[in-house]
Amino acid sequence: MISTSHDPAAASPPRATPIASASERDWLRVLRTAHLWTALVLCLPLALLGVTGSLLVFEHELEHLIDHTPRRIVAGGVEQSQSAIIAAARAAAPAGATPSLFIAADDPEAAAVVRLSARGAGPGPGALQVFVDPVSLEIMGTRTFGIGLVRQIFLLHANLMTRDRSGREIVGWFGVAMLGLGLSGLVLWWPRGGQWRTAFGVRRGVHGYRLFRELHGAVGIWGVSLLLVVSASGSYLAFPQTIGAAVATVVPTRDLRTAPSVARPADATQPIALDDAVAAARAVVADGSVRLVGFPARPDQPFRIAFLRPGDAVGQPLTTAFVDPWTGRVIELRDPGTYSLGETVLAWQHAIHAGQGLGGLWRGLVLASGLLPPFFVVTGITMWLIKRRVRRSTMALRTTGE
């Protein structure tokens, strides 16, 4: 219940605070004003990004529940080769569609997914997804990639529903704003004069303005580290080149988002078959199962074959072999176990942000991090409204002489 006292701080005895210097008071006043108005202006998009991010922690489960991603009726059995699964998908696709991406089934009840695109196109929105039972090769369903409610939630969270980089950059700046709010909130919360004992919780009996203030501060300090980590990872996903270049100035780092290029020999007429590319990759990665195959969309692109190795979890950075489609040679192997510190940090940013590959506890924490922005919006705006109401009441009393 909101207090009707004219003084927001009069709702309960305030925490003792030593007298700060004039310069410190001025600096804190500026920081508090910047924190307040940044939060007020961006409250709706930040809350929206938080809620959609929490939903996307359960992206695969929601796709099955809402978008009805096909599941196998009978689990288990010996799976067919990647080429056999892809051949079955091609037979169900319109003429001229070529495979652009293969994703293996990630559990015994899931289907394998083959994306087929117009010749030369990539596996992005507009590609046809064919769901294939990897054991029987039965076609379980088809869908155009990029449609469906869960995909729209993703596009809203990552791109603000745009199809170009502009939306993602705006989202990235929202992430930077969240970082600023988290750091400024930490400074504003910081107990002065050693008042640490009561700074991490809400005192019994407080209500009105002070209740919301203490809730805002207590939840903020317990969640600030999590919020900063998730916001920083989101900012990297929006600005990978800029942040990657900055990291590279400190520690050796390659751009792991780009594939090596290949040269087509003058006498080559056809690229090698998928089975030959997988065999070449298996020659250098003998202890893993094929998780993903990216097909060359242009003559200068290699096969990209990613392996799930023993001890790996879905969502973690995977060992990836790049195979020259003309010579059948593995031109580069990217093994997360050999990454530099900078490469390891950058490679894990997607998993950290999406709550993947780090177990159920981290998944739950990422879910909670998405609920923090709407909580701060509610408590912060409530505090602001109470102070506005009190200020107006005080001015009215002075005007009437009461």
N, C-alpha and C positions, 0 to 999 in steps of 0.2 A: 504494500500500500504506500502511495506517495505522500510524504509529509506535507502539511499545509503551512508549516512554519515559514515566516518571511526570510529567515536565514537558513540556507541549505545546510550549513555546518552545525546548526543548533539542534538537529534531530538527535544527536548523541554526542557525548564528550569526544572531542577530537583527539587524535594522536598528538602527543607533544612533539613540536617541531622547533628546533633552535632558530634564532633569528639569523637569516642569511644576509650576506653583504648586499649592498645596493646593486652591484654589477651582476652578482649571481641571480638576484631576483629579476633583473631585467632580462638576462639571458634565458632564464627558465620561462619567463612570460612570453618571449618570442617563440621558444620551442613549443610551449603549450598551445599557442595560437596556431602555429603551423601544423601541429599534430591534429588539432580540432578541425580546422577547415579542410585539410587534406582528407580527413576521414568523412566529413560531411559531404564533400563534393563527390567522393568516390565510393560512398557507402553501398550504393545499389550494385554497381558492377563487381566490387570486391566480395560482397555477400553472394552474388550469383556465381562467381568463379569458385568460391568456397563450396557451395552446395553441389554444383555440378562436379567438382573434383571429388567430393565424397562419394557421389553416385558412381563415378567411373572407377573407383576402387573395386567395384563389383561388376565391371564391364562385361566379362564373359558370362557371368551368371544372369545378368539382366538381358543380355542378348538371347540367351536360351529361354528366359521367362517371358520377355516382352516381344522380342522380334522372332521368337520361335526358331532359333538355330537348330537344324536337324541333329538328332542324336541317334546312335545305333540302337536297334532293338535288342540285338544279341551281342553282348560284349565278348572280347577275347578272340582267339584265332590267330593264325599266322598272316601277317600283313603282306600284301603284294608289293612289288618293287615300285619305286617312284615313277618309272616310265610307264608301267601298266596303269597306275592310278591316273596319270596325266592323259594317257591314251583314252581311257574311259570318259574323262571329262571333256576331251576334245570331240568325242563322238556325240556328246550331248549339247555341244555349243554350236552356234551358227557357223556357217562356212566362212573361212578366212580368219577366224579368231585364233590367236596364237597364245600359248601359255606365257605368262609373265612372272608368276609367283606360285610356288608350291609350299604349303604349310602342313606339316605332318600332324596327325592326331595327337593331342597332348594328354589324353587319358583314354582308358579302354573303351569308353562309351562314345567318344567324340568321333566326328568324321574328319577325314582329310579334306583340305580346302585347296582348290586350284583356281587361280584367277587367270582369266583369258581376256586379252585386249586386242584391239585393232592393231594390225602390223605396225611396229615401230612405237606404239604407245606404251606407257608404263602401267604399273599395277594400281594406280590411284583411282579416285572416283570415276565411275562410269564403266569400270571393268566388270566383267561377268564373273561372279563367284559360283563355282560348282562344288557341291558337297558330295563326297564320294566315300562309301564304306570301304575302308582300306583292305578289308578281308575279302568281301564278296564282289567288290567293284560296282555295287549297286549305286545308282544315282539317287541321292537322298533329297535333293532339292537344288534350286538355283536362286540367285539373288543378284541384283546389280549392286556392286560395292558403292557405298556412300549414301544409301538410303536406309530407312529404319530409324526408330525413335532413339535408340542408344547411340547410333552414329551421329544423329543430330545433336544429342547432348555433348558428344565429343567435339563436334565442330563448333558448338557454342563456347565450350570451355577453352578450346585451343586457338580458334580462329575468329571468334565472334560471328560465325556463320559465313565468313567470306571464303572465297576460293583462291585468294592470293596471299602474299606475305604481309599485306598491310594489317589484317586483323591479328595475325600472330604477333606482330611488333607492338600493337596496342596492348595486347594481353601481357607481353613482356614488360612493358612500362608499368602496367598495373602490378606486376610482381615486384618491380623495383619500388613502387610506392608502398607495397606491403612491407618490404624490407625496411624502408624508412620509418613507417609507422611502428614496426616492432622495436627498432632501435631507439626511436624517440620515446616510445612508451616505457621502455626499460629505464631510460634516464629519468623520466618524470616519476616513475614509481620508486626509484632508488631511495631507500630510507636515509634520511639525514639526521645526524646526531645519534646514530646507533639504535634506531627504533626497528630493529630486525625482528624482534620477538613476535610482533603482531602484524608484520608486513606480508606474511604468506597465507593469510586466511581472512575470514570475515568474523568480526567480533560478535558475540552473542548480544542480541537486543537492539542492534542498529537497524534503522529503517530509513525510508525516504531517500534523499540524495546520497547520504553516506553509505547506505546499503549498496546502491548501484555502483558507487565509486569503489568500495572495497571489493565487490564482486569483480568489477572490471580489472582492478589491479591484481587480485589474487589469481584469477584464472589466467590473466596475462602473463604473470611471472612463471607460473607452472607450465604454460604452453609456449612461451616465447621462443625457446630453443627449437622446438619442433616446427613452429611457424616459420622461423628464419630459414631452416634447412629446406623445407618444402618450397618456400617462396624463391629461394636462391636457385634450386634445381629447375623450377619453372622458368625463371629468367634465363638460365642457360639454354633451355630448349627453345626459347624464343630468339635468343641472340647467340647461337653456337659459334659462329665465326669470330665475333667480337670477343666473347669471353674466352674462347679457346686460344685466340691470339694472345690475350692477356696472360693466361696461364702459361703459355709457351715462353713468355719472357722470364718466367721464374724457374720452371723445370722443363726438361725436354719433353715435347708433346707432338704427336702426329695428329692430323685431322682424320679421325677414324670414320667420319661420315662419308668420305669419298672413296670410290673404288679405283684401283690402278687401271690404267688404260692399256689396250693391246693394239698391235698393228696387224692388219690382215695381209698375209702373204699374197704376192701377185698371182700365184698359181692355185690359190685356194678357191674352191667353188661352193662348198657347203661346210658349215660348222660341224663339230663332232656331235655325236649323239649324247643325250643326257646320261645314259648308263656309263659311257666312257668318261664323262666329266666327273660323275660320282666316284667311279673307280679310281681316278687319279687323286681325288680328294681323300678317299679312304686310305690310299697308300701312305699319306702323311698324317692322317688322323685315324688310327686303327681302333681306338677305344670309345667311339661315340656313335650315336644314332643320328641320322640326318633329320634335322628339325625344320630346315627351311632351304629352299632353292630359289634364287633369283635368276631369271633368264636374261641374257643380253637383249637389250632393246635396240642397240646399234652395233655395227660391226666392230667398233673400238671398245666395246664393253665385255668384261669376262662373265662367266658363270660365278655366282656367289652362293657357296654351299656352307651352311652353318650347322654345326654339330652340337647336340646335347650330350655332354660327356658325363661319366659317373661322378656323382656328387654335385652336378649342376642342377639348378632349378629353373623352371620356365620363368622367363622374365629377366634372368641374369644375363650379363654380357656373354656371348657364345663364341667358341672357337670357330673361325670362319676361314675357309680356303677359297682363294680366287683362282679360277682355272681358265686358262687361255682357250677360247672356243675353237681356235684354228689349229693349235699344236697339241692340245691336251695336256699342257704342262701347268703345274701349280706355280703361279708367278708370285704369289704372296700368301703367307699363312699368318693370320692374326690370332694369337693365343693370349687370352686375358692374363694367363699366368706369367707372361713375359712383358706385360705393359709396364711402362714407367709409372711413377707416382702420379704425374699429371694425367697420363692416359687412363689410368685406373679410375681416378676421381671423375673424369669427364665421361667415361664409359658407363659409370654407374648412375649418372644423373637421371636417366629415364626411369630406371627401376626404382630409385629413391622417390621420385615424384609420383609415380603411379602406384606405389605400394606393392611392387612385384619383386619376387626373387629373394626376399629377406625374411620370409616366415609370416605367420599369422599375427604376431605381436606388432611388427612394423606396419602391416596392413591395417590393423586397428588404429594405430597411431596416426597414419595418413588420413584415415576416415575422420578421426577426431580433429585433425588440423583443418579440414574443410569446414567444420562446424564452428571453428573459432571466429572467423570474420563475421558471420551473422550474429553471433553472441556479442561481439564487441560493438556491432552496429546498434543492437537493441539497447545495451547498457549505456553506450556512449551518447546516443541520441536522447535517451531518457534523462541522463544527467544534464545535457544541454537544455532540454525543454524545462526541467525544474528550475535551473538557474535563470532562464529567461523569464519564467513566470514570477519568480521571486524578485528579480530586478524590476519588472514592470509594476509589481505590487508596491515595492519600496518607492519608486518614482511617483506612483499615484498618491501614496500617503504623504509624501513631501509636498506634492502639488496642492493637496487639500489642506495641508497644515496639520494633519493628524499625527 
